[in-house]
């Protein structure tokens, strides 16, 4: 409406409020500020708002991309495990059917000596076939476990790369709010990547050692926040517990939030 003084006032108020709400609102206000000063003919301020909008847009876009990638990887892993469970269930059903057939053959063999001899030969042949089949299944299971270890290793490496890129972007960011958001995102991705690292290091691909997992998360987060003039002493009292993958990931994300908030808000300047 060409009331530029009122527009500038509302823009300043909006920017102050958006810092307490979300980065996306602050980014949108920088875009509106660019349009306002272009209309006013103040292209120096318009350029400044345009650069701030570009920085926020890049930060938000990369953060959303990293989260989407993590979600897709988690969905892929869940679907793969579901297929493996279904395959194992089918194999168990097949084994039970084979055992029932063998018991029926033995019962019928008791009626006639000739039938006993014939069924005995058939049973021996079936036994050899089952033995070879079991050996092939064991070999196949070992190969699949090796492939799963390799997948966890690759997922861990990819998540570490994403975490490093986010941390690098955070150090380059001119906005403390963006830096803080990226640092929290990097901590969450580190917690996810550590789960996959523990899985491929373990003999079992079903569970991980919760005490070792939480210990490494704690040390990583404290080292990322710690200041030399005010060092924080970490004392751990963890029981040796093994836990399933999905529960371990949930515990890791909760621990990440708790430790991050503690490092940010628990200590006064005198402590």
C-alpha positions in Angstrom: 0.0 0.0 0.0 3.1 2.2 -0.3 3.2 2.8 3.5 6.9 2.0 3.7 7.5 3.1 7.3 4.8 0.9 8.6 6.0 -2.0 6.4 9.5 -1.7 7.8 8.2 -1.6 11.3 6.1 -4.7 10.8 9.1 -6.4 9.1 11.4 -5.7 12.1 8.7 -6.9 14.6 8.2 -10.1 12.5 11.9 -10.9 12.4 12.2 -10.5 16.2 9.2 -12.9 16.7 10.4 -15.5 14.1 13.7 -16.1 15.9 11.7 -17.6 18.8 9.5 -19.7 16.5 11.2 -21.4 13.5 13.9 -20.8 10.9 11.4 -21.2 8.0 9.4 -18.1 9.2 12.6 -16.1 9.5 13.7 -17.2 6.0 10.3 -16.1 4.5 10.5 -12.7 6.2 14.0 -12.1 4.6 12.4 -12.9 1.3 9.6 -10.3 2.0 12.2 -7.8 3.1 14.0 -8.2 -0.2 10.8 -7.5 -2.1 10.0 -4.5 0.1 13.3 -2.7 -0.4 13.3 -3.5 -4.1 9.9 -1.7 -4.3 11.3 1.2 -2.2 14.4 1.4 -4.5 16.9 0.7 -1.7 18.8 -1.9 -3.5 21.6 -2.1 -1.0 19.2 -3.3 1.7 17.4 -5.4 -0.8 20.7 -7.2 -1.7 21.4 -7.8 2.0 18.0 -9.3 2.6 18.4 -11.4 -0.5 21.8 -12.8 0.7 20.3 -13.7 4.1 17.3 -15.4 2.4 19.7 -17.5 0.3 21.7 -18.6 3.4 18.6 -19.7 5.2 17.1 -21.4 2.2 20.3 -23.4 1.6 20.5 -24.4 5.3 16.8 -25.5 5.5 17.0 -27.4 2.2 20.1 -29.4 3.2 18.7 -30.2 6.6 15.5 -31.5 5.0 17.5 -33.5 2.5 19.6 -35.2 5.2 16.5 -36.1 7.2 14.7 -37.5 4.2 17.8 -39.6 3.3 17.9 -41.0 6.9 14.2 -41.8 6.8 14.5 -43.6 3.4 17.5 -45.6 4.7 15.5 -46.6 7.9 12.5 -47.7 5.7 14.8 -49.7 3.5 16.3 -51.5 6.4 12.9 -52.2 8.0 11.5 -53.7 4.7 14.6 -55.9 4.3 14.3 -57.3 7.7 10.6 -58.0 7.2 11.4 -60.0 4.1 14.1 -61.9 5.9 11.7 -62.8 8.8 9.1 -64.0 6.2 11.7 -66.2 4.5 12.7 -67.7 7.8 9.1 -68.4 8.6 8.5 -70.2 5.3 11.6 -72.3 5.8 10.4 -73.3 9.3 7.1 -74.4 7.8 8.9 -76.4 5.2 11.0 -78.1 7.8 7.9 -79.0 9.9 6.2 -80.5 6.8 9.3 -82.6 6.0 9.4 -83.9 9.6 5.7 -84.9 9.4 6.3 -86.7 6.1 9.2 -88.6 7.6 7.1 -89.7 10.7 4.3 -90.9 8.4 6.8 -93.0 6.4 8.2 -94.6 9.5 4.7 -95.5 10.8 3.7 -97.1 7.5 7.0 -99.0 7.3 6.1 -101.0 10.4 3.3 -102.9 8.5 5.4 -104.8 5.9 9.0 -105.8 5.8 9.2 -105.0 2.1 7.7 -101.6 2.7 10.2 -101.0 5.5 13.1 -101.8 3.2 11.8 -99.5 0.5 10.9 -96.6 2.8 14.2 -97.1 4.6 16.0 -96.5 1.3 13.8 -93.5 0.5 14.4 -92.1 4.0 18.2 -92.4 3.6 18.0 -90.6 0.3 15.8 -87.9 1.8 18.1 -87.5 4.8 21.1 -86.9 2.5 19.1 -84.4 0.5 18.0 -82.6 3.7 21.6 -82.6 5.0 22.9 -81.0 1.8 20.0 -78.5 1.9 20.8 -77.5 5.5 24.4 -77.1 4.6 23.4 -74.8 1.7 21.0 -72.9 3.9 23.7 -72.4 6.6 26.1 -71.2 3.9 23.5 -68.8 2.5 22.7 -67.4 6.0 26.4 -66.7 6.6 26.6 -64.9 3.2 23.5 -62.8 4.0 24.9 -61.9 7.5 28.1 -60.8 5.8 26.0 -58.7 3.3 24.1 -57.1 6.2 27.3 -56.3 8.0 28.5 -54.6 4.8 25.2 -52.7 4.5 25.4 -51.4 8.0 29.0 -50.4 7.4 28.1 -48.4 4.3 25.1 -46.8 6.0 27.4 -45.8 8.9 29.9 -44.2 6.5 27.2 -42.3 4.6 25.7 -40.9 7.8 29.1 -39.9 9.1 29.7 -38.0 5.8 26.3 -36.2 6.2 27.1 -35.4 9.8 30.5 -33.9 8.8 29.0 -31.9 6.0 26.4 -30.5 8.4 29.0 -29.6 11.0 31.1 -27.9 8.4 28.1 -25.9 7.1 27.3 -24.9 10.8 30.8 -23.5 11.3 30.5 -21.5 8.1 27.0 -20.2 8.9 26.7 -16.6 10.0 23.6 -17.2 12.0 23.8 -18.6 15.5 20.3 -20.0 15.2 21.2 -21.9 12.0 24.5 -23.1 13.6 22.6 -24.4 16.6 20.0 -26.2 14.5 22.7 -27.8 12.4 24.7 -28.9 15.4 21.6 -30.6 16.9 20.9 -32.3 13.5 24.5 -33.5 13.3 24.2 -35.0 16.8 21.1 -36.9 15.9 22.7 -38.3 12.7 25.8 -39.3 14.6 23.5 -41.3 17.0 21.9 -43.1 14.0 25.3 -43.8 12.4 26.7 -45.2 15.6 23.9 -47.8 15.8 25.0 -49.1 12.4 28.6 -49.0 13.4 27.9 -51.2 16.4 25.8 -53.6 14.3 28.5 -54.3 11.8 31.1 -54.7 14.6 29.0 -57.2 16.5 28.7 -60.9 15.7 24.9 -60.5 16.2 23.0 -58.3 13.7 19.9 -58.2 16.0 21.2 -56.4 19.1 23.9 -53.9 20.3 25.5 -53.3 23.6 23.6 -50.3 25.0 26.2 -49.3 27.6 29.0 -48.9 24.9 26.6 -47.1 22.6 25.5 -44.5 25.1 29.1 -44.0 26.3 30.3 -43.1 22.9 27.3 -40.8 22.3 28.0 -39.0 25.6 31.7 -38.5 24.9 31.0 -37.3 21.3 28.4 -34.7 22.4 30.4 -33.4 25.3 33.5 -33.0 23.2 31.5 -31.0 20.6 30.2 -28.6 23.3 33.1 -28.5 25.8 35.0 -25.3 26.4 38.6 -25.4 27.4 38.2 -22.9 30.2 35.2 -24.8 31.7 35.8 -28.5 31.1 32.9 -30.9 31.9 33.7 -34.2 33.7 31.8 -37.2 32.4 31.0 -40.0 34.9 29.3 -43.1 33.5 27.4 -45.8 35.5 26.0 -48.1 32.9 24.9 -51.8 33.2 25.9 -54.2 30.4 22.7 -54.6 28.5 22.1 -55.7 25.0 19.1 -54.2 23.3 17.3 -54.4 19.9 18.1 -52.0 17.1 14.9 -49.9 17.1 15.0 -49.5 20.9 18.7 -48.6 20.8 18.1 -46.0 18.2 15.3 -44.5 20.3 17.5 -44.4 23.4 20.3 -42.8 21.5 18.1 -40.0 20.2 16.7 -39.4 23.7 20.2 -39.3 25.2 21.3 -36.9 22.4 18.5 -34.5 23.3 19.1 -34.8 27.1 22.9 -34.2 26.9 22.6 -31.4 24.3 20.1 -29.5 26.5 22.2 -30.1 29.6 25.3 -28.7 28.0 23.4 -25.7 26.7 21.3 -24.8 29.8 22.4 -26.7 32.9 25.6 -24.8 33.8 25.8 -21.2 35.1 28.7 -19.0 34.0 30.4 -19.5 37.4 30.3 -23.3 37.2 
